[in-house]
């Protein structure tokens, strides 16, 4: 696993879940079956999935005498580099010039012969769609090598992904109980992380740190960037000073201090501004209606909002989107595109959605002034009247 994080904070319930569900049973064997024990951590880009996986690997390394292994699942190229690195550390001949299938088959054969429990982390496996998923991720998670008895007895796989729990469990044929959804820090966790990372001593939570956590939506990646920026300055500045500067310049401040990669990670993952740009590009290519829906969602309050509020605004922004606005099935399909990378979270029970405030910042920054103005003009006319109507009906029904 990558080096342990000295400033790792909180996540006690998540680590407890992983220890309960992804460690060997007392008899040293997993559940009877044809594949090894597989669990996933799903969540928004920058919410700390890799950090949780790193901490779990170090806390529980003694429970896996067969070894702890780490693979970057972003692409087949990164998988190949990771596998070669693992084989080299194991004193097994491997060269980057070899074919990816050859090195991966050799590595999986090595794991399948282990006689003691082992853990394999497949990190950043964000593409879990048949046409786009790296072949290496498919082979690791769904390949026939898992049918060997020793694999089902001793194998443990932890996969981290930006895909939703629903998409992940469908692709990997898991149950919802096999997928852990990771969200942003609590205010307390975020403030404690900032203080530890920036070297602020004291047992009491710093109110200025709490205020900064609120402004950054408690997103771990944004807090790491803020702490890295503060720590890198030649003179000390407080959280209050950073917060005032951030409010003045917004995302441009977060662009100045990307975080340090934990493993073989793409550069775009290392800052809030860029970690979602690839996702936005995916949405643009996949569905014009989804792009329009996300543009609208970037201007709504950061709270749970009824989905059907978007429909009239969506239909005002173009003929192509208007067709989607008239069909509930098409709207659901459009939302699915946005949910794929957790750009929007949807509460299926209440039919409401929410967007993280920093995702909104990134989307707003990517829009032209004319489109911003158009959406801003539509929202006051359509949005707040609809909110009032829905709230009134809700109150009436409750009475």
Buried (B, 14 or more C-beta within 10 A) or exposed (E): BBEEBEBBBBBEEBBEBBEEBBBBEEEEBBEEEEBBBBBBBBBBBBBBBBBBBBBBBBBBBEBBBBBBBBBBBBBBBBBBBBBBBBBEEEEBEBEEEBEBEEBBBBBBEBBBEBEEBBBBBBBBBBBBEEEEBBEBBBBBBBBEBBEBEBBBBBBBBBBBBBBBBBBBBEBBEBEEEBBBBBBBBEBBBBBBBBBBBBEBEEEEBBEBBBBBBBBBBBBBBBBBBBBBBBEEEEEEEBBBEBBEBBEEEBBEBBBEBBBEBBBBBBEBBBBBBBBBEBBBEBBEEBBBBBBBBBBBBBBBEEEEBBBBBBBBBBBBBBEEBBEBBEEEEBBEBBBBBBBBBBBBBBEEEEEBBBBBBBBBBBBBEBBEEEBBEBBEEBBEEBBEEBBEEBEEEEEEEEE
